[in-house]
């Protein structure tokens, strides 16, 4: 029996994973990554790098992608809570421009698998959040290509009420000026 439960999102390849958690009075234990168990649920990826970030409440990172060197990602939160989003940017996909969002937290221990060809971003809902992700290709700084976080064509329903409204949103200068999906595809 595998140690991960896979939940489909309605977008091909994009899924939420829940690890088996063993709990008792001392605490808990879980495997967050096991190549063979992930293969059992349809994820056969060679991850080559682990990344981790810490952000404060209201930080929105995204929506980011890479042009020539796209990355598959397996993301999770080890402290705090975020609303995590992936947008399908795969040319020819039936769900091109569609998104799926999920709350990831240290408490729910869910992981989000994002295949190549998606833009990715998250909004921090807790006072602080530590975010971890595995990737299957190295980051190439000159290969970045994003999409505006509030592109009306995509229509991500960010839970801004959880941070006290849009006036509490914290964006990088880069994320404030990302192109919309229409601008990006010109």
C-alpha positions as CSV (number, residue, x, y, z in Angstrom):
1,X,0.0,0.0,0.0
2,X,1.3,3.4,-1.0
3,X,1.8,6.2,1.5
4,X,0.2,9.0,-0.6
5,X,-3.5,9.6,-1.5
6,X,-3.9,11.5,-4.8
7,X,-6.8,13.8,-5.4
8,X,-7.4,15.1,-8.9
9,X,-8.1,18.7,-9.6
10,X,-9.9,18.6,-12.9
11,X,-6.7,19.8,-14.7
12,X,-4.7,17.0,-16.2
13,X,-1.5,16.2,-14.3
14,X,-2.2,18.7,-11.5
15,X,-3.0,17.0,-8.2
16,X,-3.1,17.3,-4.4
17,X,-1.3,14.6,-2.4
18,X,-1.9,13.7,1.2
19,X,0.7,11.6,3.0
20,X,-0.1,8.9,5.5
21,X,0.5,10.4,8.9
22,X,1.3,8.2,11.9
23,X,0.3,10.0,15.1
24,X,0.4,9.1,18.8
25,X,0.9,10.9,22.1
26,X,4.5,11.7,21.2
27,X,3.6,13.5,18.0
28,X,3.6,12.3,14.4
29,X,5.8,10.8,11.6
30,X,5.3,10.9,7.9
31,X,7.2,10.5,4.7
32,X,7.1,13.6,2.6
33,X,8.9,12.1,-0.3
34,X,9.4,8.6,-1.5
35,X,10.2,8.1,-5.1
36,X,8.5,4.6,-5.3
37,X,5.4,5.7,-3.5
38,X,5.0,8.7,-5.7
39,X,5.4,6.5,-8.7
40,X,2.5,4.4,-7.5
41,X,0.2,7.5,-7.6
42,X,1.5,8.5,-11.1
43,X,4.3,10.9,-10.3
44,X,7.5,9.7,-11.8
45,X,9.8,12.7,-11.6
46,X,13.5,13.0,-10.9
47,X,13.6,16.0,-8.5
48,X,17.1,17.6,-8.4
49,X,16.7,20.5,-6.0
50,X,14.9,21.5,-2.8
51,X,14.0,25.1,-2.1
52,X,12.5,26.8,0.9
53,X,11.2,30.3,1.6
54,X,9.8,32.2,4.5
55,X,7.2,34.9,4.0
56,X,4.9,37.0,6.1
57,X,1.2,37.4,6.1
58,X,-0.1,39.0,2.9
59,X,2.9,38.2,0.8
60,X,1.8,37.0,-2.7
61,X,4.5,35.3,-4.7
62,X,3.6,34.7,-8.3
63,X,2.4,33.8,-10.7
64,X,5.7,32.5,-12.0
65,X,6.9,30.1,-14.7
66,X,9.9,29.4,-16.9
67,X,9.9,29.7,-20.7
68,X,12.6,27.3,-22.0
69,X,13.3,25.4,-18.8
70,X,9.9,24.7,-17.2
71,X,9.9,23.0,-13.8
72,X,7.7,20.4,-12.3
73,X,7.2,21.1,-8.6
74,X,6.1,19.3,-5.4
75,X,5.2,22.0,-2.9
76,X,4.2,22.0,0.8
77,X,4.1,24.2,3.8
78,X,6.1,23.2,7.0
79,X,5.0,26.2,9.1
80,X,1.9,28.4,8.7
81,X,-0.7,28.4,5.9
82,X,-0.9,29.5,2.3
83,X,-3.3,29.6,-0.5
84,X,-1.4,27.9,-3.4
85,X,-2.4,28.3,-7.1
86,X,-1.3,26.7,-10.4
87,X,-2.4,28.0,-13.8
88,X,-2.3,25.8,-16.8
89,X,-0.2,27.5,-19.5
90,X,0.4,24.4,-21.7
91,X,-0.3,25.4,-25.3
92,X,-3.0,23.2,-26.8
93,X,-4.3,22.1,-23.4
94,X,-8.1,21.8,-23.0
95,X,-7.7,23.7,-19.7
96,X,-5.3,26.4,-20.9
97,X,-5.7,29.5,-18.7
98,X,-7.6,27.6,-16.0
99,X,-6.4,27.5,-12.4
100,X,-6.7,25.4,-9.3
101,X,-6.1,26.6,-5.8
102,X,-5.7,24.8,-2.5
103,X,-4.9,25.7,1.1
104,X,-1.6,24.1,2.2
105,X,-0.7,24.2,5.8
106,X,1.6,22.7,8.4
107,X,-1.6,21.4,10.0
108,X,-3.2,19.7,6.9
109,X,0.2,18.4,5.6
110,X,-1.1,18.4,2.0
111,X,1.3,18.7,-0.9
112,X,0.5,20.1,-4.4
113,X,2.1,18.5,-7.5
114,X,2.5,21.0,-10.3
115,X,3.7,19.6,-13.6
116,X,5.8,21.5,-16.2
117,X,3.9,24.1,-18.1
118,X,2.1,25.8,-15.2
119,X,2.5,29.2,-13.6
120,X,2.6,29.0,-9.8
121,X,2.0,31.3,-6.9
122,X,0.9,31.5,-3.3
123,X,-0.6,33.9,-0.8
124,X,0.5,33.7,2.8
125,X,-2.6,33.5,5.1
126,X,-0.8,33.0,8.5
127,X,1.5,35.5,10.3
128,X,4.4,33.6,8.7
129,X,4.8,30.6,6.5
130,X,7.7,28.4,5.5
131,X,7.2,27.0,2.1
132,X,9.2,24.0,0.7
133,X,9.3,22.7,-2.8
134,X,11.1,20.1,-4.9
135,X,11.9,20.9,-8.5
136,X,13.0,18.8,-11.5
137,X,15.2,21.4,-13.2
138,X,17.5,24.2,-12.0
139,X,16.3,27.8,-11.9
140,X,17.4,29.9,-14.8
141,X,17.1,33.6,-13.9
142,X,17.0,34.8,-17.5
143,X,14.2,32.4,-18.3
144,X,11.5,33.8,-16.1
145,X,8.0,34.4,-17.5
146,X,5.1,35.2,-15.3
147,X,1.4,36.1,-15.4
148,X,-0.2,39.0,-13.5
149,X,-1.6,37.7,-10.2
150,X,-5.0,39.2,-10.7
151,X,-5.4,38.7,-14.4
152,X,-9.2,38.9,-15.0
153,X,-9.1,36.3,-17.7
154,X,-7.8,33.7,-15.3
155,X,-9.9,35.0,-12.4
156,X,-8.0,33.5,-9.4
157,X,-10.2,34.0,-6.3
158,X,-7.5,34.8,-3.9
159,X,-8.8,34.8,-0.3
160,X,-7.9,38.4,0.4
161,X,-10.4,38.6,3.2
162,X,-8.0,36.2,5.2
163,X,-5.3,38.9,5.2
164,X,-7.7,41.9,5.9
165,X,-8.2,42.9,2.3
166,X,-6.2,43.8,-0.8
167,X,-4.7,46.8,1.0
168,X,-2.6,44.3,3.0
169,X,-1.2,42.5,0.0
170,X,2.6,42.5,-0.3
171,X,3.9,42.1,-3.9
172,X,7.4,42.3,-5.3
173,X,8.0,45.0,-7.9
174,X,8.3,42.3,-10.5
175,X,5.0,40.7,-9.6
176,X,3.2,44.0,-9.7
177,X,4.0,44.4,-13.5
178,X,3.7,40.8,-14.8
179,X,1.8,40.6,-18.1
180,X,-1.7,39.3,-18.4
181,X,-2.2,36.1,-20.2
182,X,-3.3,38.0,-23.4
183,X,-0.3,40.3,-23.2
184,X,2.0,37.3,-22.6
185,X,0.7,35.4,-25.7
186,X,1.0,38.3,-28.2
